[in-house]
Amino acid sequence: MRLPTLLLPLLLGAALAAPAPTPVQPGQTWTLSATTFDGEVLNTTLHLNATPPTPGTFRADRGSLLLDARADTLIALDLKDAPEGGLGLACALRLSTLGQAVAGRTGATGVLASGPLTDLPTALERALAVLDVTRTPQEQADAARELRLGQCTLTLAPTP
């Protein structure tokens, strides 16, 4: 079948504009390993719902994964214990590093914002700012430490 000459550029343009596939899919399980600025080591597991996500938001049993492909960011939130005064966790990382990590079966590193629910939005803004201004893992770690933020790793759990 031959496509009309005018239709070919439209189809190519649509294919190029289509969002790239994301390594995050409904039903997956992700492990969040984190170290707070104070040195507390935390590990949690986020089981994503099997239902399709709302745009950019994958709901999980303990929180959610917020994906922004245009900004190349992913935020893994564990807020399960925060409403009762526990620690809220927000791991901000570059989406592009997550794709590479999944392909290599390793974890993607990011910047950890943690604290009570009232402090978390401000800390998360600082974590996203770190991602905006750093280019290497070492720069990211140095900037996070300077802003009293932690480090985190998000890893896709193997499927059974």
C-alpha positions as CSV (number, residue, x, y, z in Angstrom):
1,M,0.0,0.0,0.0
2,R,1.3,3.4,-1.0
3,L,0.6,6.4,1.3
4,P,-0.2,9.7,-0.4
5,T,2.8,12.0,-0.4
6,L,1.1,14.6,1.8
7,L,0.1,12.0,4.4
8,L,3.7,10.7,5.0
9,P,5.0,13.8,6.7
10,L,2.0,14.0,9.0
11,L,2.4,10.4,10.1
12,L,6.2,10.9,10.6
13,G,5.5,14.1,12.6
14,A,3.0,12.3,14.8
15,A,5.4,9.4,15.4
16,L,8.2,11.8,16.4
17,A,5.9,13.8,18.7
18,A,4.5,10.7,20.4
19,P,5.9,10.3,23.9
20,A,8.6,7.8,24.4
21,P,7.6,4.6,26.2
22,T,8.2,4.8,29.9
23,P,9.8,2.1,32.0
24,V,7.0,2.7,34.5
25,Q,3.9,0.5,33.9
26,P,0.8,-0.3,35.9
27,G,1.1,-3.4,38.2
28,Q,4.9,-3.0,38.7
29,T,6.6,-3.1,42.1
30,W,9.4,-0.6,42.8
31,T,11.8,-0.6,45.7
32,L,12.8,2.7,47.2
33,S,16.1,2.7,49.2
34,A,17.0,6.0,50.8
35,T,19.4,7.6,53.2
36,T,18.2,10.8,54.8
37,F,20.5,13.8,55.4
38,D,20.9,12.6,59.0
39,G,22.0,9.2,57.9
40,E,18.8,7.2,58.6
41,V,18.6,4.3,56.1
42,L,15.0,3.6,54.9
43,N,13.6,1.0,52.5
44,T,10.1,0.8,51.2
45,T,8.2,-1.0,48.4
46,L,5.7,0.7,46.2
47,H,3.2,-1.7,44.5
48,L,1.6,0.2,41.6
49,N,-2.1,-0.4,40.9
50,A,-2.9,-2.5,37.9
51,T,-5.3,0.1,36.5
52,P,-4.1,2.5,33.9
53,P,-2.7,5.7,35.4
54,T,-4.2,9.2,35.2
55,P,-1.9,11.3,33.1
56,G,1.5,11.2,34.8
57,T,0.2,9.7,38.0
58,F,0.7,6.0,38.9
59,R,-1.1,5.2,42.1
60,A,0.6,2.8,44.6
61,D,-0.3,1.2,47.8
62,R,1.9,3.5,49.9
63,G,1.8,6.6,47.6
64,S,2.4,7.2,44.0
65,L,4.9,7.7,41.2
66,L,4.6,11.1,39.4
67,L,6.0,11.2,36.0
68,D,6.8,14.3,33.9
69,A,8.3,13.2,30.6
70,R,8.7,16.8,29.4
71,A,10.7,17.7,32.4
72,D,12.5,14.3,32.4
73,T,11.6,13.7,36.1
74,L,10.0,11.1,38.2
75,I,9.0,11.5,41.8
76,A,8.4,8.4,43.9
77,L,6.2,9.3,46.9
78,D,5.7,7.2,50.0
79,L,3.2,9.1,52.2
80,K,1.6,6.1,53.9
81,D,2.9,6.9,57.4
82,A,3.0,10.7,57.1
83,P,-0.6,11.6,58.0
84,E,-0.1,10.0,61.5
85,G,3.1,12.0,62.1
86,G,5.5,9.6,60.4
87,L,8.1,10.4,57.7
88,G,7.0,11.3,54.2
89,L,9.5,10.3,51.4
90,A,9.8,11.9,48.0
91,C,12.6,10.5,45.7
92,A,13.1,12.8,42.7
93,L,15.2,11.5,39.8
94,R,15.7,12.0,36.1
95,L,13.4,9.8,34.1
96,S,16.1,9.2,31.6
97,T,18.4,7.6,34.3
98,L,15.5,5.3,35.3
99,G,15.2,3.9,31.8
100,Q,18.9,3.2,31.7
101,A,18.8,1.6,35.1
102,V,15.9,-0.7,34.2
103,A,17.7,-1.7,31.0
104,G,20.8,-2.5,33.0
105,R,18.8,-4.1,35.9
106,T,20.2,-1.6,38.4
107,G,18.6,1.2,40.4
108,A,18.4,4.9,39.4
109,T,19.7,7.4,41.9
110,G,18.0,10.6,42.9
111,V,17.6,13.2,45.6
112,L,15.6,12.4,48.7
113,A,13.2,14.9,50.3
114,S,11.9,13.6,53.6
115,G,10.1,14.9,56.6
116,P,6.7,15.6,58.1
117,L,3.9,16.3,55.6
118,T,4.1,20.0,56.3
119,D,7.8,20.2,55.4
120,L,7.8,17.9,52.4
121,P,6.6,20.3,49.6
122,T,9.4,22.7,50.3
123,A,12.0,20.0,50.6
124,L,10.8,18.5,47.3
125,E,11.1,21.9,45.6
126,R,14.8,21.9,46.7
127,A,15.3,18.3,45.4
128,L,13.9,19.2,42.0
129,A,16.1,22.3,41.9
130,V,19.1,20.0,42.5
131,L,18.1,17.9,39.5
132,D,17.8,21.1,37.4
133,V,21.3,22.4,38.1
134,T,23.4,19.2,38.3
135,R,24.7,17.0,35.5
136,T,26.7,14.2,37.2
137,P,25.9,11.9,40.1
138,Q,28.7,13.5,42.2
139,E,27.4,17.0,41.6
140,Q,23.9,15.8,42.5
141,A,25.2,14.2,45.8
142,D,27.2,17.3,46.7
143,A,24.3,19.7,46.0
144,A,21.8,17.4,48.0
145,R,24.2,17.4,51.0
146,E,24.6,21.2,50.8
147,L,20.8,21.6,50.9
148,R,20.4,19.1,53.7
149,L,18.7,16.5,51.4
150,G,19.3,12.8,51.3
151,Q,19.9,10.3,48.5
152,C,17.7,7.6,47.1
153,T,17.6,4.8,44.7
154,L,14.6,3.5,42.8
155,T,14.8,-0.1,41.5
156,L,12.2,-2.1,39.6
157,A,11.5,-5.4,41.5
158,P,11.8,-8.5,39.3
159,T,8.5,-9.9,38.1
160,P,7.7,-13.3,39.6
